[in-house]
Amino acid sequence: MNFLPGGGEFGRGARREVRNPVLLLPAAQGILALPIDSRRPLGILLRQLADQANDQAQTSWKQNKGIMAAYWKAVSVYSKHLARVIDPISARRCDRGSAEA
């Protein structure tokens, strides 16, 4: 079997900090120290923001607005990273839900 550098199926590291660099920030540890019940609503809203930003990126791309498509795609990625820091459980549920839809 051929393994890629860095491990994982796509050659990326398996550590959470590699896949989500936001976790390296000290404020992320402060967020994780908060009770999950207070973080969950914000995590869900950030996932919704990510989905909406991704839709906007697709629309911008179809309209040949590459710069705006890149902007909205970045908003989507950052929102997903933040949502996974704030509430990893609801982020996983949303990922599964979108895959089933």
Secondary structure as a PSIPRED ss2 file (coil, helix, strand):
# PSIPRED VFORMAT (PSIPRED V4.0)

   1 M C   1.000  0.000  0.000
   2 N C   1.000  0.000  0.000
   3 F C   1.000  0.000  0.000
   4 L C   1.000  0.000  0.000
   5 P C   1.000  0.000  0.000
   6 G C   1.000  0.000  0.000
   7 G C   1.000  0.000  0.000
   8 G C   1.000  0.000  0.000
   9 E C   1.000  0.000  0.000
  10 F C   1.000  0.000  0.000
  11 G C   1.000  0.000  0.000
  12 R C   1.000  0.000  0.000
  13 G C   1.000  0.000  0.000
  14 A C   1.000  0.000  0.000
  15 R C   1.000  0.000  0.000
  16 R H   0.000  1.000  0.000
  17 E H   0.000  1.000  0.000
  18 V H   0.000  1.000  0.000
  19 R H   0.000  1.000  0.000
  20 N C   1.000  0.000  0.000
  21 P H   0.000  1.000  0.000
  22 V H   0.000  1.000  0.000
  23 L H   0.000  1.000  0.000
  24 L H   0.000  1.000  0.000
  25 L C   1.000  0.000  0.000
  26 P H   0.000  1.000  0.000
  27 A H   0.000  1.000  0.000
  28 A H   0.000  1.000  0.000
  29 Q H   0.000  1.000  0.000
  30 G H   0.000  1.000  0.000
  31 I H   0.000  1.000  0.000
  32 L H   0.000  1.000  0.000
  33 A H   0.000  1.000  0.000
  34 L C   1.000  0.000  0.000
  35 P C   1.000  0.000  0.000
  36 I H   0.000  1.000  0.000
  37 D H   0.000  1.000  0.000
  38 S H   0.000  1.000  0.000
  39 R H   0.000  1.000  0.000
  40 R H   0.000  1.000  0.000
  41 P H   0.000  1.000  0.000
  42 L H   0.000  1.000  0.000
  43 G H   0.000  1.000  0.000
  44 I H   0.000  1.000  0.000
  45 L H   0.000  1.000  0.000
  46 L H   0.000  1.000  0.000
  47 R H   0.000  1.000  0.000
  48 Q H   0.000  1.000  0.000
  49 L H   0.000  1.000  0.000
  50 A H   0.000  1.000  0.000
  51 D H   0.000  1.000  0.000
  52 Q H   0.000  1.000  0.000
  53 A H   0.000  1.000  0.000
  54 N H   0.000  1.000  0.000
  55 D H   0.000  1.000  0.000
  56 Q H   0.000  1.000  0.000
  57 A H   0.000  1.000  0.000
  58 Q H   0.000  1.000  0.000
  59 T H   0.000  1.000  0.000
  60 S H   0.000  1.000  0.000
  61 W H   0.000  1.000  0.000
  62 K H   0.000  1.000  0.000
  63 Q C   1.000  0.000  0.000
  64 N C   1.000  0.000  0.000
  65 K C   1.000  0.000  0.000
  66 G H   0.000  1.000  0.000
  67 I H   0.000  1.000  0.000
  68 M H   0.000  1.000  0.000
  69 A H   0.000  1.000  0.000
  70 A H   0.000  1.000  0.000
  71 Y H   0.000  1.000  0.000
  72 W H   0.000  1.000  0.000
  73 K H   0.000  1.000  0.000
  74 A H   0.000  1.000  0.000
  75 V H   0.000  1.000  0.000
  76 S H   0.000  1.000  0.000
  77 V H   0.000  1.000  0.000
  78 Y H   0.000  1.000  0.000
  79 S H   0.000  1.000  0.000
  80 K H   0.000  1.000  0.000
  81 H H   0.000  1.000  0.000
  82 L H   0.000  1.000  0.000
  83 A H   0.000  1.000  0.000
  84 R H   0.000  1.000  0.000
  85 V H   0.000  1.000  0.000
  86 I H   0.000  1.000  0.000
  87 D C   1.000  0.000  0.000
  88 P H   0.000  1.000  0.000
  89 I H   0.000  1.000  0.000
  90 S H   0.000  1.000  0.000
  91 A H   0.000  1.000  0.000
  92 R H   0.000  1.000  0.000
  93 R H   0.000  1.000  0.000
  94 C H   0.000  1.000  0.000
  95 D H   0.000  1.000  0.000
  96 R H   0.000  1.000  0.000
  97 G H   0.000  1.000  0.000
  98 S H   0.000  1.000  0.000
  99 A H   0.000  1.000  0.000
 100 E H   0.000  1.000  0.000
 101 A C   1.000  0.000  0.000
